[in-house]
Amino acid sequence: MNYSKWILAYALATPMVATTAYGQEKNEESHQHQLVKMEELPAAVKATVEREAQGKQIEKIKKETEHGVTKYEVDMISNGKEHEIEISESGKVIERHEEMIDEGTR
């Protein structure tokens, strides 16, 4: 009896997780992403990237605009970890994400 409750819970939870992931992916697609170079960054953003990237390899920098708000997303690698920071146009770090790199996917 207890086993069937777990199966039912899993069956009900799976569509919710898939829908949430799909919704986040669609949200990412709903606003513009543009690859930019270091020399194209506003001075405040460039200074933040230079400070945050010390000892790290910059993989890419993306400019994104959503609801009229522009921010910059910087992907970096260091010591087997992938670092992502989001920076406002004023140069303030908005978010940080860090995860281990799965060597099998690179």
Secondary structure as UniProt FT lines:
FT   HELIX           2..29
FT   STRAND          32..35
FT   HELIX           38..40
FT   HELIX           43..52
FT   TURN            53..55
FT   STRAND          57..66
FT   TURN            67..68
FT   STRAND          69..78
FT   TURN            79..80
FT   STRAND          81..88
FT   TURN            89..90
FT   STRAND          93..100
FT   HELIX           103..105
//
